[in-house]
Amino acid sequence: MAIDAEDRCKQYQTSSPFRDFKLCFSKYFEDRKAAEQLAHDKLNNISTKRKGEWFKVSVDEATKLIQAL
């Protein structure tokens, strides 16, 4: 739900000893909160694993899901 996806990705780098997070796709939404909730609802249906707001899905699946919102 970040305003600046690149900045958010940089913040996550401190959480990984490998500094291996990479932003693969982003999209602007007028209502970020509603878009995030809808994305989480849809990810619950396709994800093989979830931990908090982290979902295990492929980059292609995540990109297609976000593009369709």
Secondary structure, DSSP 8 states (H G I E B T S, - for coil): --S-HHHHHHHHGGG-TT-----------SSHHHHHHHHHHHHHHH-S-EETTEE---HHHHHHHHHH-
